[in-house]
Amino acid sequence: MDNTEENAIELHGDEEIIEVIDLNDTEPGPDDLADDLGDVDFEDPGNPEDDNEGWETEDEMEAEAEQDDSELTFSKHTGSVFCVSLDPATNCLAVTGGEDDKAYVWRVSDGEVVMECSGHKDSVTCAMFSHDSSLVASGDMSGLIKVWKVETKEEIWSFEVGDLEWLEWHPCAPVLLAGTNDGNVWMWKIPAGDCKTFESPACQATSGKVLPDGKRAVVGYEDGTVRVWDLKQGNAIHVIKGQDGHQGALTCLACNKDGSLMLTGSVDGCAKLVNTATGKVVGVFSVEGGEGKGSKDEKESNSVESVGFCNILPLIAVAYLDGTLAIYDLSTQVLRHRCQHEAGIVHLQWEESSSVVSTCSLDGALRLWDGRSGNMLSEYRGHTAEILDFTVNGYDCFEMAFVSLTSFLIGESSFARIKEKVLNVLVSQQGQNS
């Protein structure tokens, strides 16, 4: 048989030859491989770690995913947890409200449920204790508000308003205030139910705060207006609007310890300092424009999400949606520190008797910052979704050091976590040891 016959290929049916590939009988040797690589330009690899810059190894990613700094997890809720509050009398009880149309009162020490606040018709977005911790108020998005007596675990009062925006207890009396989507502000004496309403400006009452004197309340509205109300007379003492007001909806309010000053934050990216006695704006704070970081709409404006006063130093903090925590000197109104987060900040809170400010953000982390130096002191992780709310408990003072046992109760999808740490702040130091 000749060579042609040996290489003949038998075809079947409609098959046809498309391409004939010549295969060598021998594998390429080292010399052949060297020739093939002859045109490759080999450069000094430099520092091999540079190649991994910006990349996480599989072990690092797994460690980050598994990191859980919490000491207790409360998992009774079956949906997102929107709000959390500690009882101010003992800090032993927490109340959380969630997407499952329920609020739970539970023990911080072991997560045991003390009381289930049921009967709501929508997500519970507001839940908090009264000033003496004897009562708990829970409010849902539809406007159904309920008040429960902690000792007897009984519902003692309920009322239904328009879509609920915020709920606030009076600082020294069983009086409850609420702001609604239609602009009304309500005030009730609990449990009698005596009611007073404050005239609506025909736009949402987006935020509210009762001042420490218990005689006035500050309310922010969707149109950028701020009103200071006389709770007894029912009239607006001051109306801050126009150029003095904000150019967008109010998002947050805070006052200093004696109530002489208040901070207002808005979607317009500005925080304003207001003298509550005169109603005059005495300071305006803003950072260079950014965009919402970590939010669903990245093009969202750099709104102010939270504000707060330091109790022991003339410092204020302003938290932005672009992840910036700005710390200002209150006396000079100069920006002292700019602390950057990986995602938008949701809430901030100063510790009661130290210069430490805590923040939670959309990246699921809780961070502690030294307001004096601007340095991050601690970072706590364990959440798998955005943190929606948190609170910090009280403190103890011993000789030359502030020792605070802080409990962070954090709202997130399907559960709330507690983080307890003893934080020692030495008076003579600029940092904090945990």
PyMOL commands that set and color helices and strands:
alter all, ss='L'
color gray80, all
select helices_A, chain A and resi 3-6+30-36+48-52+58-66
alter helices_A, ss='H'
color red, helices_A
select strands_A, chain A and resi 72-74+81-86+93-98+103-107+113-117+124-129+135-140+144-149+154-160+164-169+175-180+185-189+195-198+205-210+216-221+226-230+236-240+250-255+261-266+271-275+281-285+304-309+315-320+324-329+334-340+345-350+356-361+366-370+376-380+396-398+401-412+415-426
alter strands_A, ss='S'
color yellow, strands_A
deselect
rebuild
show_as cartoon
